[in-house]
Amino acid sequence: MFKIQISQKLIFSLVTLCMVGVMLIGSQYSFAEASSLSSSPQKTVLITGANRGLGLEFAKQFKQLGYTVIGTARSPEKAVELKATGAQVVALDVTDSESVASMAKSLKGTAIDVLVNNAGVIGNPQENFKSFDFDKALMTYNINSLGPMRVTQALYDNLLEGKEKKVIHITSILGSIENNSGGYYDYRASKAALNTMNKSLSIELESEGFTCVVLHPGWVKTDLGGERAPLEPAESIKGMLAVIQQLEDDDNGKFYDYQGNSIAW
């Protein structure tokens, strides 16, 4: 009987030691896992025209996802709401080559995972052929078509260092030739040009692991979209972020809306 009691005590002790050991190993594993996660490099996104509208909402929602956010504005001192998101604010005028070069110089050595070329203008929305304003059209092209190319070219090395290598151009369904219902000459043409440039870019950079797409945000209630627009910025950006996060190699060069639907060119 005494021997049996001793055996039971030994068994109890061994079980207790085993349980303590498992707990210690588990806590060490959890700590190691947590340390690994906390030391994981944070992803970085750069958003042009981030001081208002869609750009500002992009900054807010990317920040909520844990990204390091770099937002550009022509007048950083006025970008109060953008600064309040915790984003790094950088001066940039996408039509000015010197401004673009200065922006790139200030970010030298900074890996960028996602570039969102968001800055854009509506141009002359009420135009028709007889009232076509050529000077205004040139400015629209300079901002909407050439601006994104300037920025992407200037940040090529930064994107090459990034892990995601995603280049997102905010376009419009009005840039679809198949869906053209007339009017908006310069805006439609500028976005169609952007779509075409993105396609060429996607082909050239595909071998380097880049994914370049054009996204239609929907008709959104912003300074550009107007008060009659049915879509709130938060909903549009939430949808586009879901599309951006799910992009794969096969999506390179594609044209999607904020819900992930493919749009005809």
N, C-alpha and C positions, 0 to 999 in steps of 0.2 A: 504494500500500500504506500509506503514511504517512497519507494523507488518510482511508483507511478506518479505521485505528486511532484517529485523532482522533474520527471519527464515533462509533465504538463507545464511546469514553470519555465522549463527550458524552451518548450515549444512557444509559449506565450512571449518569452523574451525575444526569440528569433523572429517571430511574426512582427513584433513591435519594431525591432531594428530594421526589418525589411521595409516596413511602412514609412519609417523615418527616412530611410535611404531613398525610397521612391520620391518622397516629398522634396527632399533636398535636390535630387537630380532634376525633378520637374521644375523647381524654382530656378535652378541654374539655367535650364533650357529656356524658360520663359524670359529670364533676364537677358540671356544671349540673343534670343529672338527679338526682344524689344530694343536691345542695343543696336542690332543689325538694322532694324527698321528706322530707328532714329538717326542712324548714320547714313541712310540711303540718300544719294544725291537728290535734291529737290528739282523738279522740272521747272523750266522757265519759259514764259510766253512773252512775246512782244506784240503789242497792239497799237496800230497807228490810228490817229484820230480818236484817242481814248478819253478825251476830256468831256464828252457829252454823248447823248443818244446811245446807239448800239455799242460804240466803243467803250463807253463808261460802264454799261451793263456787262459787257464782256469782262472788263477788269474786275468787277464785283464778283461775278460767278466763277471766274478762273481762280480768284483769291480764295473763295470758299472751298474750292477743290484742292487747295494746298499748293498751288503753283506760286512761284516767284513771278510777279507781274511787273513788266516794264511797259509803261504807257507813254505814248508821245502826244505832244500838243504844240501848236505853233507858239503859244504864249504860256509856258509852264507856270508863271507867277499867277495866272488866272485860273489854273486847273485845280481849284480848291476841292471839289468833290472827288476828283481822281486821287489827289494826295491823301484824302481821308480814307481811301480804301487800303492804304498801306503800300500802294504801288510806287515804284521808282519812276519819277517823271523826267522825261528827256525831251528837249526842244527838237522839233522837226517840222519842216515845210517840205512836203513830198515833191513840190514843183521846183525846188531849189537844190541844185546839185551840190553846192557848198554846204548847205544845211544837212543834206543826207550824208555827206562825207564826214562832217563834224560829229553827227550822231554815231556813225559807225566807229569813228576814232575813240569816242568816249566809252564804247562798249567792247573795245578790242580785248580779246581773251575771254569774253563771256559766252558760254555755250547757250544757245537758244534752241529749245526743242520744238516750239510752235511759233510760227509767224502768222499773225492775222493782219492782212492788208485791208483795213477797214475804211480808211479815210476816203471820202468821196463827196461829190456835189451833184445836184439834180440838173444843173445847167439851165436851159430855157424850156421849162415844162409845157408852156402854151404855144410853142413854136409851130409854124407850118412852113411849107416850102417857100412861100412868098415872103415870109418874115424871118427867114433863116439868118441868124446872127453868126457870121463866120468867126469873128474875134472871140465871142463867148464860147463858140464850139471848140476853138483851139485850146482855150483854158480848161474846158471840160475834159478834153482828151488828155491834156497834160496832167491833170489830177487823177482822173479815173483809170486811164490806160497806162500812161508812162510812169506815174507815181509809184504804183506797186512794183513795177519792174526795177526802178531805181533803188527802192528799199531792199528788195530781194537780192539784187546784185551786190549791194553794199554789205549786206549781212550774210553773204554766202558762206564765209569762213566760220562765222558763229553758228550757223545752221549745220554746217558740216560736223562741228564738234558736238552738236546735240544728239540725243538718243532717238528722238521721234522723227526728226527731219520732216516736219509737216509744214507746208506752205498753203495758207488758206487765203483766197481772194474773195472778198465780199462783192458779189456781182448783183444781177437782177434778172428776173424772168424777162424784163424788157430788152435784155441783150440777146434773147433767143430769136433768131431769124424766122424760125418756123412759127413762133407765136406772135410775130409782129402784126399789130392791128392798126399801125399808122401813128404819126405824130412822134413827139419826143425825139426828134432826129439826132441831136448831138448826144443825148444821154444813152439812147439805144445803141448808137454806133460806138460810143466809148466803152460800154460794157461788152458789146460783141467783140471789140478789139481786145479787151482784157481777157475774155474767154479764149480767144484764139492764141494770145500770147501764153496763157497758162497751159494750153494744150502742147505748144512747142516746148515750153519749159519742162513739162512733165516727161516728155520723150527724152530730152537731153539729160535730165538729172536722174532718170530712173535707175541707171546702173550704179548710182551713188547712194541708193537707198531712200531717195526723196519721194514723198507723196504730195502732189500738187493738185488741189481741187478748187473749183469755183462754187460758192454757196449763195443761194438766193434766200434772204432772210424773211421773205414774205412782205406784205404791205404793213409796215410797222408805224405806230404812232410816235414819230420823232419830228425834229425840225424838217427833215427831208421828206418824210412820209406824210406829214400833215395830221391834223386832228381827226379827219374822217377815217383814217386807217383803223381797221378792226382789231389789229394785233398789238398787244402790249410788248415793250422791249424785253421784259423778263421772260415771257413765253417764247419769243423768237430765239433769244440767246440760249435758253435752256435746251431747245430743240437742236440748235446748231452745235452746241457743246456735245450733245449725245452723238451727233453725226461725226464730229471731229474725233472723239474718243474711240469710236468704233472703226475708224478708217483703216483699211488694210492695203496691201500692195496692189490688189486688183482695182482699187478705187482711184488709182493715180490717173489724172487727166479727166476725171468725171465732173459732171455738172448736176448738183443736187439742190433741193430746197431744204428748208429748216426742219422738215419732217423726214428727211432721208429719201424722198422720192426723186427719181431721175427726171431731169428736164431735157426736152429735145433741144438740139442746137439750132 
